[in-house]
């Protein structure tokens, strides 16, 4: 089964705060500065979104087939 790999670069902005991560509208994790988390994910269409405090980032749509998907929280970027 493929995995969704969520990571957050270690950076100067918001280093002490956590980002909430939502998969298909459901909160699945909180990610801290420099952290990397891995979750199994089913094939098909999905959405992922991050938020910090009251600010929500854009919803990113992606399709999973047979490879892992990597989501960079701060850049709001998905790649296979």
ABEGO torsion letter per residue (X at the ends): XBBBBBBBBBBABGAABBBBBBBGGBBABBBBBGBBBBBBBBBEBBBBBBBBEABBBBBBBBBBBABBBBBBAAAGBBBX
